[in-house]
C-alpha cells in the first residue's frame, strides 16, 4: 500500500439551498444557509464555543487580546497560519480585511460603481482594485458602525480602534462578517465576483467548485494550522424537496441532510444506521410588517395581526413541541440584558377583532408574501396564520414567491412577509439593532421606522452605561413588538439534521456545520 494513500472519506450533504446572493462572501451573503458553509472556509480572530449555550469566547486566528483603553483592543495573531493560496497570514491581511477598500468605501470605488464599472484605480497607491456590490458597504456599516480603523503594530500584532467607546466592540471581532481575507488573493483575482465565487480563507477546507443553486465542493486544506482535516472532499448539493433529501439519505446517496421537518424524524430513525440530531438555534422566525402601504399604516391593524397568531399551537402541531415560543426578539445568552417577564402578544381573537373595529378596517386586501420552505415548515406556518387572519376578518392576499428579491419588492402593496433574525453574539445589538434600527435590513428596505425607537438604537449601540442600555432595549421591545409593530416573533427556529449513525458529529445552535477534526470522526464498525 502506498504510504501517501489518502483514505479520508468524501462526505455529501444535501441542503435546501447554498446561498441566496450567488456569492461566497460573508459581507454579501447574510443568510442562514450561508452560515453553515462559511465556517469550513473562513475564520475570524476570535471564535465562540459553538456548543456552549452561553457562547464563551475562545482564541481562533488570534491567540490573545487585551483592552488597551476604552477605544482600543490589541490582538496577537496566531503564527504559521496559511491561506488557501499558500500565503502566510500577517497583520497586513487583517488590516486589509477591515479597510475601506475591502468594503467599497473609497471615493474612487463609489464613483466607479455609479458608472457601472467593476474595477477602479486607487488614487493613493495607483493600484487597480475591485468594486464590490453596494450591499457589501451596507453590511459593513451595519456590522462596524463605530470602527475607526485597524492598524498594524508589527507582523503579528494588530489594534482595532473605535471612534468612541463601544459596548460590543470585542463581540464584533468574533461575529459573523469578521472573517479574515487574503490581501494577495484580492489583488490577484480578476474581479470581485471571481473572488466571491472562489474565495480564499484560512479554514480547514478550500473551495474547488461552486455552482449557485446547485453544488459547492470543498477539499481538505492540508496546510491548515490546526489538526489535519478529517474529510478529503466535502460536497454540499442543493436538494430543495424534503422527500428527496430524506430518500437520498436512506438510500446512501447522502451522508447528511439538513432541515429535516419534525414529522420526518421518526421515519429516519426507524431505519438502521441513521439518526437525527439538532434542535433550537440562535434564530427566531418572524413575520415582518411594511407600515407604509394601505391599511398597514394604522398600528391597530398590525396589533390585531400579532394577537391573531396561535404561536404555541404552531410549535405543538408543526414542531411536535421540539422548539419554543421565545420571549420576543431576545435570547437567554443576553445575560443581564435579557428583559425578564417579557412575552409575545397573547393569542386573543376577540381582542384582534376589537382592534380591527377600532381601526375602521373595511376589508381592504393585505398582501402576504411567502417563500416555498426556505425555512422548515414555512408554508404550513404561513397557511395557518393566513387562515387565522381571515377568521378575524382580514382580507389576506396570500402570494407564494420564488426568491427573496420577489419577497422584498417594495411595489404592489407589500404588507406582510417572512423573515428570521439571529443574534451572532450575546448582546441585543446583535439582533434588534443589526436588523431593525436605522442601518438594519427592515429600515433599509423602507418597511418601517419610528423616531423614538431610532433614538434608543443609538443609546443601545453606543452607551457604556449598562442600566441605560437595558432600559433602552426594554423600551425598544415595547415599541417594535407592541405599540407600533415592526415585526412579531413566531417561534424559535430549529434545525434538525439527518445523518449516518456511524458519524460522530455535533450540531451548533449558531447554524455553522463544523467538520474540523475535533468535531468529526467515523466510529469503527462493531
C-alpha positions, 0 to 999 in steps of 0.5 A: 500500500502506498504510504501517501494513500489518502483514505479520508472519506468524501462526505455529501450533504444535501441542503435546501439551498447554498446561498441566496446572493450567488456569492461566497462572501460573508459581507454579501451573503447574510443568510442562514444557509450561508452560515453553515458553509462559511465556517469550513472556509473562513475564520475570524480572530476570535471564535465562540464555543459553538456548543456552549449555550452561553457562547464563551469566547475562545482564541481562533486566528488570534491567540490573545487580546487585551483592552488597551483603553476604552477605544482600543483592543490589541490582538496577537495573531496566531503564527504559521497560519496559511491561506488557501493560496499558500500565503502566510497570514500577517497583520497586513491581511487583517488590516486589509480585511477591515479597510475601506477598500475591502468594503467599497468605501473609497471615493474612487470605488463609489464613483466607479460603481455609479458608472457601472464599472467593476474595477477602479484605480486607487488614487493613493497607491495607483493600484487597480482594485475591485468594486464590490456590490453596494450591499457589501458597504451596507453590511459593513456599516451595519456590522462596524458602525463605530470602527475607526480603523485597524492598524498594524503594530508589527507582523503579528500584532494588530489594534482595532480602534473605535471612534468612541467607546463601544459596548460590543466592540470585542463581540464584533471581532468574533461575529459573523462578517469578521472573517479574515481575507487574503490581501494577495488573493484580492489583488490577484483575482480578476474581479470581485465576483471571481473572488466571491465565487472562489474565495480564499480563507484560512479554514480547514477546507478550500473551495474547488467548485461552486455552482449557485443553486446547485453544488459547492465542493470543498477539499481538505486544506492540508496546510491548515494550522490546526489538526489535519482535516478529517474529510478529503472532499466535502460536497454540499448539493442543493436538494430543495424537496424534503422527500428527496433529501430524506430518500437520498439519505436512506438510500446512501446517496447522502451522508447528511441532510439538513432541515429535516421537518419534525414529522420526518424524524421518526421515519429516519430513525426507524431505519438502521444506521441513521439518526437525527440530531439538532434542535433550537438555534440562535434564530427566531422566525418572524413575520415582518410588517411594511407600515407604509402601504394601505391599511398597514399604516394604522398600528391597530391593524398590525396589533390585531395581526400579532394577537391573531397568531396561535404561536404555541399551537404552531410549535405543538402541531408543526414542531411536535413541541421540539422548539419554543415560543421565545420571549420576543426578539431576545435570547437567554445568552443576553445575560443581564440584558435579557428583559425578564417577564417579557412575552409575545402578544397573547393569542386573543381573537376577540381582542384582534377583532376589537382592534380591527373595529377600532381601526375602521378596517373595511376589508381592504386586501393585505398582501402576504408574501411567502417563500416555498420552505426556505425555512422548515415548515414555512408554508404550513406556518404561513397557511395557518396564520393566513387562515387565522387572519381571515377568521378575524376578518382580514382580507389576506392576499396570500402570494407564494414567491420564488426568491427573496428579491420577489419577497422584498419588492417594495411595489404592489402593496407589500404588507406582510412577509417572512423573515428570521433574525439571529443574534451572532453574539450575546448582546441585543445589538446583535439582533434588534439593532443589526436588523431593525434600527436605522442601518438594519435590513427592515429600515433599509428596505423602507418597511418601517421606522419610528423616531423614538425607537431610532433614538434608543438604537443609538443609546443601545449601540453606543452607551457604556452605561449598562442600566441605560442600555437595558432600559433602552432595549426594554423600551425598544421591545415595547415599541417594535413588538407592541405599540407600533409593530415592526415585526412579531416573533413566531417561534424559535427556529430549529434545525434538525439534521439527518445523518449516518449513525456511524458519524460522530458529529455535533450540531451548533445552535449558531447554524455553522456545520463544523467538520474540523477534526475535533468535531468529526470522526467515523466510529469503527464498525462493531 
